[in-house]
């Protein structure tokens, strides 16, 4: 009996040793680089459970930080990235992204027609291959106080209306101000202005100063200024997100896409060249287009998604998706003089 017990113990020890020596298959890890609000904990947990994977999320707060994370050796640390379509052009040129297989992304067929027309959106396609999938966007339209307008303004030119002296809010951005002002001048390529076009836009922005109460930086700041100072009109850099904040603050505001068209940013998901598990990476991108995931983005962040039609954006609204600005340094130099109050003759 004792001998038999010894044999049983020896067999158990041998089996245990073999088990410990056998490598255990660990869950795959997906490394995500994104903006805050794009990968909330409950959304991540649901993905992990569905695909039996682990997700590591790194958040960024600025395009410059995103570029630093994606560039050089940092780019090897991520499998999927969320960035705007203008930045995606930069990443594709640098060879930092991998092409996507649309057959692995069936949820793209649920997107609105505007976002399925990928060839019409700069930055999504390169050499005939799709590299980025639209996820969320915001137009930069006009926000107006309904009580001060008998009818909605139709043009960005309303910002220059002499009736609104000191009653206009503008966003503190050299790039966007020169671009939307170029549109009011009938310039069709607002992201690449010639010196003469840039000079015309600068003079028009100088003229706008007499109407501008101040230049804001953050949507919360703009909301407080709009309500406290009874602002009539605002260039809505944060679009419908600002509209939501203003309405929560009790403002009776409307939102329009002007006839010249509205600048708009479009954030997309892409797979990096360094992705270790491309199936899992594309599963993530497809998952982000699940109706409940995209719906949460709208509910929590006040951002539009690419599946649900926005009441503030008609199908025929003219949208000008942001592209890289060629003359950034020149715009910035002029903008600093404009907001500093320099006299027109000094330009």
Secondary structure by P-SEA (a helix, b strand, c coil): caaaaaaaaaaaaaaaaaaaaccccccbbbbbbbccccccaaaaaaaaaaccbbbbbbbbccaaaaaaaaccaaaaaccbbbbcaaaaaaaaaaccbbbbcccccccccccccccccccccccccccccccccccccccbbbbbcccccccccccccccccccccccccccccaaaaaaaaaaaacccccccccaaaaaaaaaaaaaaccccccccccaaaaaaaaaaacccccccccaaaaaaaaaaaccccccccccccccccccccccccccccaaaaaaaaaaaacaaaaaaaaacccccccccccccccccccccccccccaaaaaaaaaaaaaaccccccc
